[in-house]
Amino acid sequence: MAEMKKINVQWAINHAIAEEMRRDPSVFIIGEDVGGPGGPFGVTRGIKAEFGPERAVDTPISEGAIVGLCCGAAAAGLRPVAEIMFMNFITLAVEEFYNQGSKMRWMFGGQVKQPFVVRAMTAGGFGAGPHHSSSLEGWFASMPGMKVVMPSNAYTAKGLMKSAIRDDNPVLYVEPLSSYTIKQDIPVDEYLVPIGKAEVVTQGSDVTIVSVGRMRLEAEKAVAKLKADGINAELLDLLTVNPLPMEDIYASVKKTNRLVIIHEAKEVMGIGAEIAASVQEKLFDWLDAPVARCAAPFTHIAFQPLLEKHYLPNADKLVAKVKGLMG
Amino acid sequence: MKISKDVKIDLYTRMVRQRIFEDETTVNFASGEMPGFLHLSQGEDAVPAGVCANLSNEDAIYTTHRGHGCIIAKGAEIKPMMAELFGRIDGCCKGRAGSMHFADVKTGCMGSNGIVGEGMRIALGTAFAQKYNKTNNITVVFFGEGATGTGAFHESFNMAATLKLPLVFVCNINLYAQMTPKSVHIAVEDVAVRAAGYGAPGVTIDGNDVEKVYEEFAKAAKHARAGKGPYLLECKTYRHHGHFEGDPCNYRPEGELEEWMKKDPIVLYEKKLKKEAVLTDKEMQAIKDTARKEVIDAVAFARASAMPEVEELYKDILA
């Protein structure tokens, strides 16, 4: 039995970065507050003390320049790990992802690689309001030439970060703020969680639930409630949204014949829309019910707690969606 | 600073190669043989020549949508470059980049850019890596005065200054941001004054005087190599052609082009070299003939190269 240690999501990310920095001198961290205070929530605390200011680089508030610097440094063979804080702030660096980092290798005929990681938080559920709570992963999931991972707990947070740092492509690493302090037993010895593979969390035969990011926690609650009502749900934690692990989803849907996707981002043009379209195209004859989505409505996320609660998907809404498919 | 005869000939040769290459692309573009958009830099030739004569392959440059001159001056091979502009598989980016998105990494040409100002943000990373790896190399980012209106200019200069990166900002003042005259979009006469706001040196020079560019850039390079951070060199010059090939240039005041043609950097330098007895007319003609042959050979190479197979669209997306 492998030795285990109880750790929260923040420290899992921290340990993953520190381990990779010890392993590979080309890895460094960069961003606003990452060095001194270790980021607004302390995820990178201690890194500057261990590795020095050359490898824990504090910058001005210049999101575009941070990601632009990552593109240039990665093309030169370094492995930057940048922090953008709240995902809304990444709007200021979409240029560098869309026009530069994700296209550079293809555009230049394979002359360069772009091995960098950008960390960003989704913060729904905190009353952080319209400028600090959005889930924008769908934008980046539609970009060829990059990867997007969304860990859901300490185990996946650590394993995916290590894989992201070792990946030779731009990786957007989406952290769930609401899970930062949730603890879990994870192996003490090194392990990786592969990019591009969904995790089967619970086996089931009646319906497949695909969860994205922190919605795994809501989906786990929903699976328990459904079980009490005699419905055996199979839960897949997507973990990667670019490239989408469609084969894992197809395999599960062939078993259960029903599919619901839950994500915190808006339903319109969301990851769920893409999955639903692909599943009906490939597996139309396997489906016993329409593919359903449990996601945010087509409006803005509110600071006001009651309105925010109404906006966000949760276990009860997911249970209702699933029951609507069982005939 | 005493400039040697060899350097003078080198400066002249770089300008001539740039000019003849671009003049040839004008012809191939007009005939419809060269696809895409074409933005040319004839008239601004002295700036890349004077800058790149101070650089090695290990130093990096970033340039703009108007970047052919910089890339040739930096030493990229002309044959794969021409093939790239023709969209052929032997182009240095396999025909995927064309004129605006060109790179030749082995000679330190780290990217042209279709997004005005964006080279500056990426250049930060190359300069960062040069410092991180404790090299003595530097990065140069070329841009026009139009790019000084972007957030990229401020963000990049500020970050280069705070991180003390070996990055030289070279601003070509060609008097137009696309088609808008400088007086409309810049509130100061000299862009170089902005460097003071970042605690960096900013120098304004005649960008049509290739020796002046060479000398002044040498100071900038020395500053950057010494670990003193960024430097802004503003070079006042003029774009002979329009914003893009096919631009009717109806926004130019009458007589403006004619005035600047008299200050053509190559014509000015030929007079100087002749006066100083560095080169005779015949020797200058021989340099032009060599460049012309090189460019004609490059066109033949490009024409002989195959079009990319459709599979190319799906290669190199991920590493």
Interface residues (C-beta under 8 A of the other chain):
Chain A: F28 E54 V57 T59 P60 S62 G64 A65 V67 G68 L69 C70 C71 G72 A73 A74 A75 A76 G77 L78 P80 E95 E96 N99 Q100 M104 R105 W106 M107 F108 G109 G110 Q111 V112 K113 Q114 P115 P144 G145 K147 D168 N169
Chain B: A60 G91 C92 C93 K94 G95 R96 A97 H101 A103 D104 V105 M110 G111 N113 G114 I115 E118 M120 R121 I122 A123 L124 G125 T126 A127 F128 A129 Q130 Y132 G151 A152 E155 S156 N158 M159 T162 L163 K315 D316 I317 L318 A319
